[in-house]
Each structure stands twice: as C-alpha cells, then as structure tokens.
Amino acid sequence: MKKIFYLFCLLCLATQVQSAALNLQVYPNAREVFHSSEQRDQYWLALGVYRKIEGIWQADKAQRLSGLLERTTFELPANHSAEKGFDFFKQQLEALNARELFHCKARDCGTSNSWANNHFKVIQLYGLDQYQFYSAYEIAGANEKPLYVALYAVMRGNKRTYVQLEILRADKKAEIGISASSKR
C-alpha cells in the first residue's frame, strides 16, 4: 500500500510539472472528462490526415516520440462551438511561440471516427466531420527538451463539444526539429 501511495504522489507531481511547463488556462466553465499522465515509449504525433492505408486507419504522416504524456479531454459548456474551444487553446499556444507542424479542419482532417477511435482512443471525440479541428505543435527552448502538443476539437451530433489536449515532454532534445514531412 505504501508503494502505491508513493507512485500516486510521483504521478501527481509529474502532472503538476507538465501542466506548469505550459501554464495553459482551461476553457471557462469547461468540464474535465478525462485526465492521465504517463511515461510513453511510443507516442505517434499525427502530422497528416487519417486515411485508410492498406486496410488500416492511420495518419498519412506521423512522428514517433517518447516521453511524459499528459492527456486531457474537456467538455465545453452548452452552445460553445468546437472552433471557439480550439481557438482558445490555439491562441495560448501561439503566445508561447509554438511552431505549428500540421493543421486541418472539417472534412480535410478525414473522419472524426478515426481520430476518436484510432488515434486518441476517446469515444467522446467521435463527432461530426464538418465540425472538427486538429493541430500539432512543437515548443522548443534553446537548452530544453521540446514539448509536443496535439490539439483536437469536435462537436458531436448531440451538440456536445469536446477538446482533446495532449502534451508530450520529449525524453530527449531533438537534434533538428520535427518536420511536417515526417512519415510513419
């Protein structure tokens, strides 16, 4: 029991450090539906749209990364659009000089079902293709390990709106930043 408590304390500390690294404001009156923080040896940062490639749904471009991953799913208040939620976080990231690696919106992103079930594995993110937005970012300091951010927003058929925010603190400093032409 003592070991479990110790691991829980470490996990909480890691979550606070990760959140503090970006110091992003939460969308006003949004409800946190899901949150996790874990070390990942293999995280795919999508840098392209989801398509069926040789019978498998996958991003046509992606970069494999490893590090501490913090994932949060927010439900926005009623009558708030996916675009408004997306722009709220996007503006904060741009203020941090985040470099956008990839962006898509609406049907140009592929199917919402693929993002929800294959990429994020969060069922609440399955929504209407015409009301989805995705961007991937890199935030790199001169002497720091880079942070990578995946931001996705979608409105469901029941008019509920969700935002997925994933922040990965990379294990190592990239020699050269990720290019949008990286392939899976």
C-alpha positions in Angstrom: 0.0 0.0 0.0 2.9 2.3 0.8 4.3 1.8 -2.7 1.0 2.6 -4.4 0.8 5.8 -2.4 4.4 6.7 -3.3 3.7 6.1 -7.0 0.5 8.2 -6.8 2.4 11.1 -5.3 5.0 10.9 -8.1 2.3 10.8 -10.7 0.6 13.9 -9.2 4.0 15.7 -9.1 4.7 14.8 -12.7 1.2 16.1 -13.7 1.8 19.4 -11.9 5.2 19.9 -13.5 3.9 19.1 -17.0 1.0 21.5 -16.6 3.2 24.2 -15.2 5.5 23.8 -18.2 2.9 25.4 -20.5 0.7 27.1 -17.9 -2.3 26.9 -20.2 -5.6 28.3 -19.0 -8.6 26.0 -19.0 -11.6 27.0 -21.2 -14.0 28.9 -19.0 -16.6 26.6 -17.4 -15.3 23.5 -19.2 -15.7 20.2 -17.5 -12.7 17.8 -17.4 -13.9 14.4 -18.6 -10.7 12.5 -18.6 -7.1 13.2 -17.5 -4.0 11.0 -17.4 -0.3 11.4 -17.2 2.1 8.6 -18.1 5.5 7.8 -19.5 5.2 6.6 -23.1 7.9 4.8 -25.1 5.9 5.1 -28.3 3.6 8.1 -29.0 2.6 8.9 -32.5 2.2 12.7 -33.2 -0.1 12.9 -36.2 1.2 15.2 -38.9 -1.3 14.4 -41.5 -4.9 13.4 -42.0 -6.4 10.0 -41.1 -6.9 7.7 -44.1 -7.3 4.0 -44.7 -3.9 2.9 -45.8 -3.6 -0.8 -46.8 -6.8 -1.5 -44.9 -5.7 0.2 -41.7 -6.8 3.6 -40.5 -3.7 5.8 -39.8 -2.4 9.3 -40.2 -0.7 9.5 -43.6 2.2 11.3 -41.8 3.3 11.0 -38.2 6.3 11.2 -35.9 7.1 8.6 -33.3 8.1 10.2 -29.9 8.7 9.1 -26.4 8.4 11.0 -23.1 5.9 12.0 -20.4 2.5 12.3 -21.9 -0.3 14.3 -20.3 -3.8 13.8 -21.9 -6.9 15.8 -21.0 -10.4 15.7 -22.5 -12.7 18.7 -21.8 -16.4 19.1 -22.5 -17.2 22.7 -23.3 -20.3 24.4 -21.9 -23.5 24.1 -23.9 -23.7 26.2 -27.1 -20.0 26.7 -27.3 -18.5 25.7 -30.7 -15.6 23.4 -31.4 -13.9 26.2 -33.3 -14.2 28.5 -30.3 -12.7 25.9 -28.0 -10.0 25.1 -30.5 -9.1 28.8 -31.0 -9.0 29.4 -27.2 -6.1 26.9 -26.8 -4.5 27.7 -30.1 -4.1 31.4 -29.2 -2.4 30.4 -25.9 0.0 28.1 -27.8 0.8 30.7 -30.4 1.6 33.2 -27.5 4.2 30.6 -26.4 5.8 30.7 -29.8 4.7 27.2 -30.6 5.6 26.1 -34.1 2.6 24.6 -35.9 3.6 21.4 -37.6 0.3 20.5 -39.1 -3.3 21.8 -39.1 -6.5 20.6 -40.6 -10.2 21.4 -40.2 -13.6 19.9 -41.1 -13.6 17.1 -43.7 -10.0 17.9 -44.6 -9.0 16.0 -41.4 -10.5 12.8 -42.6 -13.2 11.1 -40.4 -13.8 12.1 -36.8 -14.4 8.4 -36.1 -10.7 7.7 -37.0 -9.4 10.4 -34.7 -11.6 9.3 -31.8 -11.2 5.6 -32.1 -7.8 5.0 -33.7 -5.7 8.0 -32.7 -6.9 9.3 -29.3 -9.0 6.3 -28.3 -11.6 8.5 -26.6 -15.1 7.7 -27.7 -16.4 11.2 -26.7 -14.4 12.6 -29.6 -16.5 10.9 -32.2 -18.4 13.8 -33.8 -19.4 15.5 -37.0 -16.7 15.6 -39.6 -17.6 19.2 -40.6 -17.0 20.4 -37.0 -13.6 19.1 -36.2 -10.2 20.9 -35.9 -6.7 19.5 -35.3 -3.2 21.0 -34.9 0.1 19.6 -33.9 2.8 21.9 -32.3 6.4 21.9 -31.2 7.6 24.1 -28.4 11.4 24.0 -28.2 13.7 26.1 -26.0 17.4 26.6 -26.7 18.6 24.2 -23.9 15.4 22.4 -23.0 13.7 19.2 -24.1 10.9 20.0 -26.6 7.2 19.8 -25.8 4.8 18.5 -28.4 1.2 19.3 -28.3 -1.8 17.7 -30.1 -5.0 19.8 -30.0 -8.3 18.4 -31.3 -11.8 19.8 -31.0 -15.1 18.4 -32.3 -18.8 18.8 -31.9 -20.9 15.7 -31.7 -24.3 15.1 -33.2 -25.9 15.7 -29.8 -24.3 19.3 -29.9 -21.8 18.5 -27.1 -18.4 19.9 -27.8 -15.1 18.3 -26.7 -11.5 19.4 -26.8 -8.6 16.9 -26.5 -5.3 18.4 -25.4 -2.2 16.1 -25.4 1.2 17.4 -24.2 4.3 15.3 -24.5 7.6 16.3 -22.8 10.1 14.6 -25.0 12.7 12.3 -23.4 15.5 13.9 -25.4 16.2 17.2 -27.1 15.7 16.9 -30.8 18.8 17.4 -33.0 16.6 19.0 -35.6 13.0 19.9 -35.1 10.3 17.7 -36.5 9.3 18.5 -40.0 5.8 18.2 -41.2 7.1 15.7 -43.8 7.9 13.0 -41.3 6.4 9.7 -42.2 5.1 6.8 -40.2 
